[in-house]
């Protein structure tokens, strides 16, 4: 069976730009490299940020599935499409040839609360259609490949996201500072369990970097006198802190967590999703069961007091944006994109 030939790559995404989520940041970093490599590419989006506006790439906005249908119609035959979110379900419905990268947290996220359980009735069927209909599914963690993607589509592979520290973020071999850093959009998934941990550490400085997504969670964190919400920042100074805390109830594989290890500070948190693929107990941090908050708090106190913590950074070679972009380019070529 011959492979169809495609003249361009078309990215279809709800949010275009690095400031929204880890998934959109990843797509933006990859797109920068695909452009530099000369890939013919355009983007269809529902919303975009200032960095996306400034990027010199052909792009068009849409608001509904009908508008997307009209955008893709003239491009359908000669294009390989790419999805980084739930809109892959629409792409399957439209009969497009596409590659999908699964950054999601479903089905685990439905266990978070009633709100996410209700959301799951919309998102899980949409993602299932998107994963099932893809020419290939790229996963950023083994955990969700085995838990979600592979049972739906045997055409799966893992391509890890990259990590890159800017000047001032801290670097391998640098001496860590004091206090705790947390990174991620402020919502109940990432910070609901953090409230109890941070209340048990009233004298510890805690800085949280990320968009203030959910007002109710923002108010609860602001009520803690030792917590400062830093907002979204492009440059995160990991090296100013003693440890990175991940209190997410579920996670795929956080880029920020990997950046923290690269900056030379240990990661402590809950063992969820793909985090155990990077964090090795006693080597670059320690992960605990969701039911073991007390042990997590005790380990935080030990590390803050100067407890010894080796830093295994051997995974770093697998988390490289140039390597990831090249792996995608090879995949696109396999699927028929003319490079």
C-alpha positions as CSV (number, residue, x, y, z in Angstrom):
1,X,0.0,0.0,0.0
2,X,1.5,3.3,-1.1
3,X,2.0,6.2,1.3
4,X,0.1,9.4,0.3
5,X,2.2,12.4,-0.4
6,X,1.5,15.6,1.5
7,X,2.8,19.1,0.5
8,X,2.4,20.8,3.9
9,X,1.8,20.3,7.6
10,X,-1.3,21.9,9.1
11,X,-1.5,22.3,12.9
12,X,-5.0,22.4,14.3
13,X,-5.2,23.5,18.0
14,X,-7.5,25.2,20.4
15,X,-4.8,27.3,21.9
16,X,-1.8,28.5,19.9
17,X,1.2,29.9,21.8
18,X,3.5,29.1,24.7
19,X,1.6,30.8,27.6
20,X,-1.4,28.6,27.8
21,X,-0.4,25.0,28.9
22,X,2.5,22.6,28.8
23,X,1.0,21.1,25.7
24,X,0.8,24.5,23.8
25,X,4.3,25.4,25.0
26,X,5.6,22.1,23.5
27,X,3.9,22.6,20.2
28,X,5.3,26.2,20.0
29,X,8.8,25.0,20.7
30,X,8.5,22.3,18.1
31,X,7.0,24.6,15.5
32,X,9.9,27.0,15.9
33,X,12.3,24.2,14.9
34,X,10.1,22.8,12.2
35,X,10.1,26.3,10.6
36,X,13.9,26.5,10.9
37,X,14.1,23.1,9.2
38,X,12.0,24.4,6.3
39,X,8.8,22.5,6.8
40,X,5.9,24.0,5.0
41,X,3.4,24.6,7.8
42,X,0.4,26.6,8.7
43,X,-1.8,26.8,11.9
44,X,-5.5,26.8,12.5
45,X,-6.4,28.0,16.0
46,X,-9.3,29.0,18.3
47,X,-7.2,31.4,20.4
48,X,-3.6,32.6,20.4
49,X,-1.2,34.6,22.6
50,X,1.2,37.5,21.8
51,X,4.1,35.1,20.9
52,X,1.9,33.3,18.4
53,X,0.8,36.6,16.8
54,X,4.5,37.6,16.5
55,X,5.5,34.3,14.9
56,X,5.9,34.5,11.1
57,X,3.8,31.5,10.2
58,X,0.6,31.4,8.1
59,X,-2.4,31.1,10.5
60,X,-6.1,31.4,10.6
61,X,-8.6,31.4,13.4
62,X,-11.9,29.5,13.8
63,X,-14.6,29.4,16.5
64,X,-16.7,26.4,15.6
65,X,-16.5,22.9,14.0
66,X,-18.3,24.3,11.0
67,X,-15.7,27.1,10.6
68,X,-12.9,24.6,10.9
69,X,-14.6,22.4,8.3
70,X,-14.5,25.3,5.8
71,X,-10.9,26.0,6.6
72,X,-9.6,22.5,6.1
73,X,-11.7,21.7,3.0
74,X,-9.3,23.2,0.4
75,X,-6.3,21.8,2.3
76,X,-7.7,18.2,3.0
77,X,-6.1,16.3,0.1
78,X,-2.6,17.7,0.1
79,X,-2.0,18.2,3.8
80,X,-0.8,16.1,6.7
81,X,-2.6,17.5,9.8
82,X,-1.3,17.6,13.4
83,X,-3.2,17.8,16.7
84,X,-2.0,18.5,20.2
85,X,-5.4,18.4,22.0
86,X,-9.0,17.2,22.0
87,X,-9.8,18.7,18.6
88,X,-8.2,15.5,17.2
89,X,-11.8,14.2,17.6
90,X,-13.1,16.7,15.1
91,X,-10.2,15.8,12.8
92,X,-11.3,12.2,12.9
93,X,-14.9,13.2,12.2
94,X,-13.7,15.2,9.2
95,X,-11.7,12.3,7.8
96,X,-8.4,14.0,7.8
97,X,-5.0,12.4,7.7
98,X,-3.4,13.4,11.0
99,X,-0.8,12.7,13.7
100,X,-1.9,13.3,17.3
101,X,0.2,13.9,20.3
102,X,-1.5,12.9,23.6
103,X,-0.7,15.4,26.4
104,X,-3.9,14.8,28.3
105,X,-4.7,13.4,31.7
106,X,-7.8,11.4,30.8
107,X,-9.1,9.0,32.0
108,X,-7.4,9.8,35.4
109,X,-8.7,13.4,35.6
110,X,-12.3,12.2,35.9
111,X,-11.5,11.1,39.4
112,X,-10.5,14.6,40.6
113,X,-14.0,15.9,41.4
114,X,-17.6,16.1,40.2
115,X,-16.7,19.0,37.8
116,X,-14.1,16.9,36.0
117,X,-16.3,13.8,36.1
118,X,-18.9,15.8,34.2
119,X,-16.2,17.2,31.8
120,X,-15.1,13.6,31.1
121,X,-18.4,12.8,29.4
122,X,-17.4,15.3,26.7
123,X,-13.6,15.0,26.6
124,X,-13.0,11.3,26.9
125,X,-15.2,10.3,23.8
126,X,-13.6,13.2,21.8
127,X,-10.1,12.1,22.7
128,X,-11.0,8.4,22.0
129,X,-12.2,9.3,18.5
130,X,-9.0,11.4,18.0
131,X,-6.6,8.7,19.2
132,X,-8.4,5.9,17.3
133,X,-8.5,7.8,14.0
134,X,-4.9,9.0,14.0
135,X,-2.3,7.8,11.5
136,X,0.1,7.7,14.5
137,X,-0.2,8.7,18.2
138,X,2.7,10.3,19.9
139,X,2.8,10.0,23.7
140,X,5.0,12.1,26.0
141,X,4.9,9.4,28.7
142,X,4.9,5.6,28.9
143,X,2.2,5.8,31.5
144,X,-0.5,7.3,29.3
145,X,0.6,5.4,26.3
146,X,-0.1,2.2,28.1
147,X,-3.1,3.5,30.0
148,X,-5.0,5.3,27.2
149,X,-3.5,5.5,23.7
150,X,-2.2,1.9,23.0
151,X,-5.5,0.1,23.8
152,X,-7.2,2.4,21.2
153,X,-4.5,2.5,18.5
154,X,-1.5,0.2,18.0
155,X,0.3,2.9,16.0
156,X,1.9,4.5,19.0
157,X,5.4,5.8,19.8
158,X,7.0,7.9,22.6
159,X,8.7,11.3,21.8
160,X,9.6,13.1,25.0
161,X,9.2,16.9,25.2
162,X,12.4,18.9,25.5
163,X,13.7,21.0,28.4
164,X,15.7,24.2,28.2
165,X,16.8,26.5,30.9
166,X,17.3,30.2,30.3
167,X,20.0,32.2,31.9
168,X,19.2,32.8,35.6
169,X,17.1,29.6,36.0
170,X,19.9,27.7,37.6
171,X,22.1,25.1,36.0
172,X,23.7,21.7,36.6
173,X,26.1,22.0,39.5
174,X,24.7,25.2,40.9
175,X,24.0,25.6,44.6
176,X,20.3,25.5,45.4
177,X,18.7,28.4,47.3
178,X,16.0,28.0,50.0
179,X,12.3,27.6,50.1
180,X,9.9,25.8,47.7
181,X,9.0,26.4,44.1
182,X,5.9,25.1,42.4
183,X,5.1,25.6,38.7
184,X,1.9,25.2,36.8
185,X,-1.4,26.9,36.1
186,X,-3.3,27.5,39.4
187,X,-6.2,25.1,39.3
188,X,-7.7,22.4,41.5
189,X,-5.9,19.6,39.6
190,X,-2.4,20.9,40.5
191,X,-3.0,22.6,43.8
192,X,-6.0,21.1,45.7
193,X,-3.7,18.7,47.5
194,X,-1.1,21.4,48.0
195,X,-3.2,23.3,50.4
196,X,-2.8,20.7,53.2
197,X,0.9,20.4,52.6
198,X,1.6,24.1,52.6
199,X,-0.5,24.6,55.8
200,X,1.7,22.1,57.5
201,X,4.8,24.2,56.5
202,X,3.7,27.7,57.8
203,X,7.3,29.0,58.1
204,X,8.5,27.9,54.7
205,X,8.7,30.4,51.8
206,X,6.7,29.0,48.8
207,X,6.6,30.7,45.4
208,X,4.1,29.5,42.7
209,X,4.6,30.2,39.0
210,X,1.8,29.9,36.6
211,X,-1.4,31.5,35.2
212,X,-4.0,32.2,37.8
213,X,-6.6,30.0,36.1
214,X,-9.2,29.3,38.8
215,X,-10.2,32.3,41.1
216,X,-11.4,30.0,43.9
217,X,-8.0,28.2,44.1
218,X,-6.2,31.6,43.8
219,X,-8.1,32.9,46.8
220,X,-7.3,29.8,48.9
221,X,-3.6,30.0,48.1
222,X,-3.5,33.7,48.7
223,X,-4.9,33.1,52.2
224,X,-1.7,31.3,53.2
225,X,0.8,33.8,54.5
226,X,3.8,31.8,53.4
227,X,2.7,31.5,49.8
228,X,3.3,34.1,47.0
229,X,1.7,33.7,43.6
230,X,4.2,34.9,41.0
231,X,1.9,34.5,37.9
232,X,3.0,33.3,34.5
233,X,6.7,34.0,33.7
234,X,8.7,32.9,30.8
235,X,11.9,32.7,32.8
236,X,11.6,30.7,36.0
237,X,14.5,30.9,38.5
238,X,14.6,27.3,39.7
239,X,18.1,27.8,41.2
240,X,16.8,30.3,43.8
241,X,14.9,27.5,45.6
242,X,15.8,24.4,47.6
243,X,13.3,22.0,46.1
244,X,10.5,21.6,43.6
245,X,7.1,20.5,44.9
246,X,4.6,18.7,42.7
247,X,1.3,18.2,44.4
248,X,-0.8,17.4,41.3
249,X,-3.6,14.9,41.7
250,X,-2.8,13.6,38.2
251,X,-0.1,14.5,35.7
252,X,1.2,13.3,32.3
253,X,4.9,14.3,32.4
254,X,5.6,17.8,33.4
255,X,8.2,19.8,31.5
256,X,8.7,22.1,34.6
257,X,9.5,19.1,36.8
258,X,12.2,18.0,34.3
259,X,13.6,21.6,34.2
260,X,13.9,21.6,38.0
261,X,16.0,18.5,38.0
262,X,18.2,20.0,35.2
263,X,18.6,23.1,37.4
264,X,20.0,20.9,40.2
265,X,17.1,20.9,42.7
266,X,15.3,17.8,43.9
267,X,11.6,17.1,43.1
268,X,9.3,15.9,45.9
269,X,5.6,15.1,45.2
270,X,3.0,12.5,44.5
271,X,3.6,9.5,42.3
272,X,1.0,10.1,39.5
273,X,1.1,9.7,35.8
274,X,4.5,9.6,34.2
275,X,6.4,11.4,36.9
276,X,8.1,8.1,38.0
277,X,9.7,7.9,34.6
278,X,12.0,10.8,35.5
279,X,12.0,11.0,39.3
280,X,14.0,8.2,40.9
281,X,13.5,7.8,44.6
282,X,16.7,8.9,46.5
283,X,18.5,9.9,43.3
284,X,16.9,13.2,42.2
285,X,13.9,13.4,44.5
286,X,11.2,11.2,45.9
287,X,7.5,10.5,45.1
288,X,4.8,9.4,47.5
289,X,1.4,7.8,47.4
290,X,-1.5,10.2,47.2
291,X,-2.6,8.9,50.6
292,X,0.7,9.7,52.3
293,X,0.8,13.4,52.8
294,X,2.4,13.1,56.2
295,X,5.5,11.2,54.7
296,X,5.8,13.8,52.0
297,X,5.7,16.7,54.5
298,X,8.4,14.9,56.6
299,X,10.6,14.5,53.5
300,X,10.2,18.2,52.6
301,X,11.3,19.2,56.1
302,X,14.3,16.9,55.9
303,X,15.5,18.4,52.5
304,X,14.9,22.0,53.6
305,X,17.1,21.4,56.6
306,X,19.9,20.4,54.3
307,X,19.4,16.7,54.1
308,X,21.6,15.0,51.5
309,X,20.0,14.6,48.1
310,X,21.9,13.2,45.1
311,X,21.0,14.6,41.6
312,X,20.6,12.0,38.9
313,X,20.2,13.8,35.6
314,X,20.8,10.8,33.3
315,X,17.4,11.2,31.7
316,X,18.2,14.6,30.3
317,X,19.5,13.4,26.9
318,X,16.0,12.1,26.1
319,X,14.4,15.5,26.8
320,X,15.8,17.7,24.1
321,X,13.8,20.0,21.9
322,X,16.0,19.6,18.8
323,X,15.9,15.8,19.2
324,X,12.2,15.8,19.6
325,X,11.6,18.0,16.6
326,X,13.9,15.8,14.5
327,X,11.9,12.7,15.6
328,X,8.7,14.3,14.6
329,X,10.1,15.3,11.2
330,X,11.1,11.7,10.6
331,X,7.6,10.6,11.6
332,X,6.0,13.1,9.3
333,X,8.2,11.9,6.5
334,X,7.2,8.3,7.2
335,X,3.5,9.4,6.9
336,X,4.1,11.0,3.5
337,X,5.0,14.7,4.1
338,X,7.4,15.8,1.4
339,X,10.3,17.5,3.2
